[in-house]
Amino acid sequence: MSDSNPNLPASPPPQPAELPKLDPVVAMFALGSDVRWPIIKMLADGRAMNTREVAAAFGRDLDGIGKQLKVLAAAGVVDGYAGKDRRQAVYSIPAARRPAPGVLDYGFCVIDLKKT
């Protein structure tokens, strides 16, 4: 993805010094979907993508992917922030949750994506 995408906001909102603790049940529910898991794996490298880009990457409809991204954001496993409109909402995994390449740390569990 190019850094010059005109549909993305100039910069994401500032990250808090400490990320909020996640509810393990809610987070694992969000992560445990055969639709949402590939999205997590795609965003794990730190890229920020809007709903349209994620839908295109998986060949799925915009509304369906939008709902899946909202589940991930509500659970706290990804951050989401508004774009120009709802189709341009941008999602990413905060750097604080990515301590090393291919590793996600959600506080209650560490996921090594290189082994999945």
Secondary structure, 3 states (H helix, E strand, C coil): CCCCCCCCCCCCCCCCCCCCCCCHHHHHHHHCCCCHHHHHHHHCCCCCEEHHHHHHHHCCCHHHHHHHHHHHHHHCCCEEECCCCHHHCEEECCHHHCCECCEEECCCCEEEHHHC
